[in-house]
Amino acid sequence: MPNAVVRIDKISYESYMAEINRLKPRKRKQWKTYLYDKWGARTRCKYEDGKIMNWSLLENEWVEVQISKRIANPSSRLGQMLKDGVPREVAFKLEVALNKLFDQETTADMNKAATEHDPSAQDF
């Protein structure tokens, strides 16, 4: 029994299920899509036995996708983009790119502070 849980928002889950239900029953097992985590890692989803399953990188097996009970935070940058109608794929790609940019800036700031404090300090 897997310990990992994959949760997505209710709108996405219902959208996927509607997409699956539009397919002929024999074609449903061929349905697939991808989910992206906050770091941009992509995992595959498939439809199996009436459930959406996602390949868990933690468990190295298929785990069931469940509806998240938490509402997306519209005050976050990503939540605001989704609320404003930016397509999900575009919003996630933009969010990942911005996170990478901010991580690089933060690392550069940390390196600068470390060398100012201790000139013999190594870069991170």
Backbone bond lengths (Angstrom), bond angles and torsions (degrees), N, CA, C in turn:
res aa  C-N    CA-C-N  psi(-1)  N-CA   C-N-CA  omega(-1)  CA-C   N-CA-C  phi
1 M - - - 1.453 - - 1.535 108.76 -
2 P 1.329 117.91 121.77 1.464 119.94 -177.92 1.526 112.53 -69.65
3 N 1.335 114.39 145.18 1.455 120.38 177.27 1.521 111.74 -90.82
4 A 1.332 116.43 -23.71 1.466 120.76 -177.68 1.522 110.31 -74.84
5 V 1.323 114.88 147.63 1.456 121.05 177.32 1.519 107.49 -128.26
6 V 1.321 116.43 134.23 1.453 121.28 176.00 1.525 106.64 -110.33
7 R 1.311 115.54 122.55 1.464 120.37 -179.03 1.516 109.37 -122.86
8 I 1.335 115.39 139.54 1.463 121.54 175.16 1.521 108.04 -130.90
9 D 1.326 115.45 164.40 1.459 118.63 -178.39 1.531 110.51 -68.19
10 K 1.308 115.22 156.78 1.468 122.07 -174.98 1.529 111.84 -60.95
11 I 1.326 117.36 -39.37 1.463 121.34 -178.05 1.533 110.34 -63.56
12 S 1.329 117.32 -45.16 1.465 121.32 178.71 1.524 110.85 -63.66
13 Y 1.332 116.12 -44.39 1.463 120.00 -179.36 1.523 110.77 -60.94
14 E 1.313 116.41 -47.23 1.468 120.01 -179.54 1.522 111.17 -65.60
15 S 1.318 117.05 -35.27 1.460 121.40 177.04 1.524 110.63 -63.64
16 Y 1.331 116.93 -44.49 1.462 120.89 178.30 1.531 110.79 -63.54
17 M 1.329 116.81 -43.67 1.460 119.97 -179.43 1.533 111.39 -65.00
18 A 1.329 116.87 -37.74 1.465 119.92 177.18 1.525 110.18 -64.61
19 E 1.322 115.81 -40.61 1.468 121.38 177.79 1.534 110.22 -61.98
20 I 1.308 116.50 -43.17 1.467 121.75 179.40 1.523 110.49 -65.69
21 N 1.325 117.09 -45.49 1.458 121.52 -176.83 1.525 112.96 -66.96
22 R 1.336 117.51 -21.78 1.464 120.21 175.82 1.520 111.94 -73.15
23 L 1.335 116.07 -20.29 1.463 120.39 179.82 1.527 110.60 -78.47
24 K 1.334 115.28 153.91 1.464 119.93 172.87 1.521 107.73 -65.46
25 P 1.343 117.40 147.51 1.471 119.84 -176.49 1.525 114.31 -52.12
26 R 1.334 118.58 -37.34 1.466 120.46 -178.79 1.526 111.99 -72.35
27 K 1.321 117.52 -22.63 1.466 121.66 -178.81 1.528 112.59 -88.36
28 R 1.315 117.01 -14.88 1.470 120.43 -175.39 1.526 112.57 -62.21
29 K 1.332 117.25 -32.92 1.464 118.69 -179.39 1.527 111.73 -69.69
30 Q 1.337 117.80 -13.38 1.457 121.70 178.09 1.536 112.47 -91.54
31 W 1.335 117.02 -7.18 1.470 120.91 -178.91 1.530 109.11 -66.53
32 K 1.325 115.06 140.75 1.466 119.97 174.14 1.522 108.95 -154.02
33 T 1.297 114.55 156.63 1.463 122.62 173.03 1.519 107.00 -153.40
34 Y 1.307 115.67 -179.98 1.460 120.41 -179.48 1.519 109.77 -126.90
35 L 1.312 115.88 146.66 1.459 122.97 172.49 1.523 107.71 -113.57
36 Y 1.328 115.42 147.08 1.461 121.78 178.86 1.519 108.66 -119.29
37 D 1.317 116.90 134.02 1.460 118.94 176.49 1.525 109.76 -88.97
38 K 1.326 116.25 -178.50 1.460 119.64 -174.54 1.515 113.47 -67.99
39 W 1.335 117.90 -12.97 1.458 121.33 177.34 1.527 111.71 -98.82
40 G 1.325 116.39 -0.08 1.457 120.40 178.48 1.516 114.25 91.44
41 A 1.325 117.73 3.81 1.466 120.20 177.69 1.528 108.92 -70.50
42 R 1.326 115.93 135.29 1.457 121.54 -176.64 1.518 109.48 -105.80
43 T 1.332 116.28 131.63 1.459 121.64 175.37 1.517 108.90 -126.94
44 R 1.304 115.27 149.96 1.459 121.59 -175.13 1.519 111.52 -89.17
45 C 1.326 115.44 144.19 1.456 122.31 174.04 1.517 109.01 -117.07
46 K 1.309 115.51 149.29 1.464 121.08 175.11 1.525 108.31 -142.15
47 Y 1.322 115.00 165.45 1.459 121.35 178.64 1.521 107.92 -104.73
48 E 1.334 115.97 127.42 1.456 120.22 -177.33 1.524 110.03 -150.71
49 D 1.311 116.78 126.10 1.470 122.81 176.37 1.526 112.77 54.26
50 G 1.328 116.92 41.67 1.458 120.89 176.90 1.524 114.54 78.06
51 K 1.335 117.17 9.73 1.460 121.30 -178.24 1.519 109.83 -129.16
52 I 1.325 115.45 153.54 1.462 120.82 170.71 1.519 106.30 -91.02
53 M 1.325 115.24 126.30 1.460 121.12 -178.71 1.520 108.83 -114.17
54 N 1.336 116.86 146.72 1.457 122.93 -179.91 1.519 108.92 -127.68
55 W 1.338 115.92 138.29 1.465 119.40 177.46 1.525 108.67 -73.91
56 S 1.306 116.36 118.03 1.459 121.93 -178.48 1.520 109.83 -88.31
57 L 1.325 116.37 122.12 1.458 121.00 176.32 1.535 110.93 -70.54
58 L 1.328 116.76 -22.88 1.462 121.03 179.24 1.524 111.92 -79.34
59 E 1.334 115.72 -41.42 1.455 120.94 -175.39 1.533 113.23 -94.75
60 N 1.336 116.72 -16.62 1.465 122.13 -173.81 1.522 112.14 54.99
61 E 1.319 114.79 42.00 1.459 121.87 174.77 1.525 108.76 -159.73
62 W 1.318 115.62 169.62 1.461 120.80 -179.42 1.520 109.69 -76.91
63 V 1.333 116.57 132.10 1.462 122.16 176.21 1.525 108.47 -124.56
64 E 1.309 115.51 152.71 1.461 120.44 -177.86 1.532 111.00 -72.78
65 V 1.323 115.26 140.62 1.460 121.32 174.84 1.522 106.98 -88.39
66 Q 1.314 116.04 130.94 1.458 121.55 -179.38 1.522 110.06 -119.93
67 I 1.313 115.16 159.90 1.461 120.48 177.73 1.525 108.90 -78.73
68 S 1.330 115.53 131.03 1.456 120.91 177.49 1.522 109.32 -75.50
69 K 1.299 115.65 135.17 1.467 120.17 178.84 1.524 111.36 -84.54
70 R 1.331 115.12 -14.85 1.457 120.41 -179.54 1.516 110.08 -84.54
71 I 1.293 116.85 138.21 1.458 122.17 178.06 1.520 108.31 -86.89
72 A 1.336 115.46 137.33 1.471 120.03 179.47 1.524 109.60 -56.76
73 N 1.309 115.08 141.53 1.457 121.30 -178.75 1.529 109.35 -79.25
74 P 1.348 117.96 105.16 1.462 118.74 -177.99 1.522 113.05 -70.66
75 S 1.337 117.72 -8.56 1.457 118.95 178.80 1.533 111.11 -86.30
76 S 1.338 117.55 -12.34 1.464 119.13 175.34 1.529 108.42 -75.63
77 R 1.304 115.15 162.16 1.464 119.42 -179.64 1.535 110.68 -60.69
78 L 1.335 116.98 -45.69 1.452 120.98 179.79 1.528 111.07 -66.38
79 G 1.332 116.12 -45.21 1.462 120.12 179.16 1.517 111.89 -59.51
80 Q 1.316 116.75 -39.16 1.460 120.60 179.58 1.524 110.82 -67.55
81 M 1.349 117.57 -40.44 1.467 119.86 178.20 1.526 110.85 -62.48
82 L 1.346 116.71 -43.08 1.459 120.00 179.04 1.522 111.13 -65.65
83 K 1.328 115.88 -40.44 1.461 120.59 178.70 1.529 111.36 -63.30
84 D 1.335 116.36 -35.13 1.460 121.33 -179.89 1.523 113.24 -79.72
85 G 1.327 117.29 -1.01 1.455 120.33 174.61 1.516 115.75 94.61
86 V 1.330 117.74 11.41 1.462 119.97 176.46 1.535 106.86 -68.40
87 P 1.337 118.66 131.56 1.470 120.19 179.32 1.529 111.13 -54.78
88 R 1.320 115.89 141.10 1.457 122.45 -174.06 1.524 112.23 -53.37
89 E 1.341 118.06 -48.54 1.463 121.04 -178.17 1.533 111.43 -59.93
90 V 1.329 115.99 -42.91 1.469 120.87 -179.79 1.527 110.29 -66.56
91 A 1.329 115.89 -44.28 1.464 120.25 -178.89 1.525 111.27 -61.10
92 F 1.348 117.94 -44.07 1.457 120.86 -179.07 1.522 111.29 -66.47
93 K 1.331 117.08 -42.24 1.468 119.38 179.05 1.527 110.66 -63.14
94 L 1.321 116.35 -41.52 1.456 120.80 178.09 1.528 110.75 -64.77
95 E 1.314 117.11 -42.69 1.465 121.62 179.58 1.528 110.85 -61.94
96 V 1.331 116.83 -43.75 1.464 120.77 179.46 1.530 110.06 -62.86
97 A 1.336 116.80 -44.52 1.467 120.72 179.46 1.529 110.96 -61.83
98 L 1.324 116.85 -43.34 1.464 120.06 179.24 1.529 111.39 -65.69
99 N 1.334 117.04 -40.02 1.469 120.03 177.94 1.518 111.02 -61.63
100 K 1.334 117.10 -42.50 1.471 120.42 178.23 1.517 110.67 -62.43
101 L 1.341 116.58 -42.73 1.459 120.95 179.40 1.526 110.57 -61.90
102 F 1.339 116.86 -46.81 1.460 120.38 -179.45 1.523 111.10 -66.09
103 D 1.343 117.84 -35.66 1.465 120.67 177.11 1.520 110.56 -63.32
104 Q 1.346 116.87 -41.14 1.467 120.25 178.85 1.524 110.60 -65.00
105 E 1.335 116.72 -41.84 1.467 120.21 179.03 1.523 110.69 -64.61
106 T 1.334 116.38 -41.50 1.461 120.34 179.93 1.521 110.54 -64.06
107 T 1.334 116.65 -42.99 1.460 120.52 178.51 1.526 110.68 -62.63
108 A 1.332 116.53 -42.45 1.469 120.09 178.48 1.525 110.71 -62.77
109 D 1.337 117.41 -41.88 1.462 121.24 177.75 1.530 111.22 -63.20
110 M 1.339 116.73 -40.58 1.461 120.56 179.16 1.530 110.41 -65.26
111 N 1.337 116.31 -41.70 1.469 119.68 178.79 1.524 110.70 -62.94
112 K 1.335 116.06 -42.24 1.463 120.46 179.94 1.534 110.53 -63.05
113 A 1.332 116.05 -45.31 1.464 120.00 -179.88 1.520 111.04 -64.74
114 A 1.319 116.14 -38.88 1.470 119.43 -179.67 1.524 111.00 -65.66
115 T 1.328 117.78 -42.35 1.462 119.88 -179.36 1.525 111.46 -71.19
116 E 1.341 117.39 -31.24 1.460 119.79 175.96 1.524 110.50 -67.54
117 H 1.323 115.53 -38.17 1.461 120.52 179.95 1.525 111.51 -74.63
118 D 1.346 115.48 -43.71 1.456 121.10 -177.91 1.523 108.16 -140.13
119 P 1.323 118.52 102.18 1.469 120.71 -176.65 1.527 114.31 -58.64
120 S 1.311 118.33 -20.10 1.459 120.14 179.25 1.525 112.52 -89.86
121 A 1.346 117.35 2.22 1.468 121.36 -179.36 1.519 110.60 -67.17
122 Q 1.332 115.29 144.18 1.469 120.89 178.41 1.524 109.72 -88.69
123 D 1.346 114.64 154.82 1.470 119.20 175.24 1.511 110.03 -68.30
124 F 1.332 114.55 151.49 1.474 121.38 175.68 1.498 109.37 -77.25
